Amino acid sequence: MDSCLSRNESGLGGRYRNGFGLADQAGALASKRGGGPNSPRNSPSPTLAGVATDLLKLADLQCRLMKVDIREFWNQARIALALIIVGPVCVLAAVPLGLYAIAIYISRALDVPLEAVLLVLTAVLIGGTAAALYWSWRRLVHAAKPLERSNSEFQENLRWMRSLLHDDSAAASTPPASSQPG
């Protein structure tokens, strides 16, 4: 698979990956240690030490991926989180004075009751705040997509570890073919 993908081809919004998951990387680590197709590491029943080593390396790779994904999340979510915090605080601080001053001005200019003007201005302010919060929430959800990738990689790795450990326990509980009655 080509590791030089464009932003659109990668589907990750500018992150370039070659498409191999952590399980593939763990396999690459095993082959770098000198484990060929006939080595004991790649045999149907690996040793406990080999499984432990592979699991530790896989856990290390998983932690590294999570660290990169969290850093990317914070880089993308920083502005949205700031707006979610600062926006409502500013609105709450400015509403009483600003709304009352505008209402008095409009009431005097249009010769309309002050209560009606206050009601209309409140509705406009709530609508604008709701739109800003909606936009911020959408940006925050978009920024969390790398975390979904980490979760799916982690789930795939757990399935791989379970299948590996399950195969080992089944091989240990099943007597060898030579001791079974023929």
Buried (B, 14 or more C-beta within 10 A) or exposed (E): EEEEBEEEEBEBEEBEEEEEBBBEBBBEBBEEEEBEEEBEBBEEEBEEEBBEBBBEBBBEBBEEBBEEBEEBBEEBBEEBBEBBEEBEEEBEEEBEEEBBEBBEEBBEEEEEEEEEBBEEBEEEBEEEBEEBBEEBEEBBEEBEBBBEBBEEBBEBBEEBBEEBEEEBEEEEEEEEEEEEEE
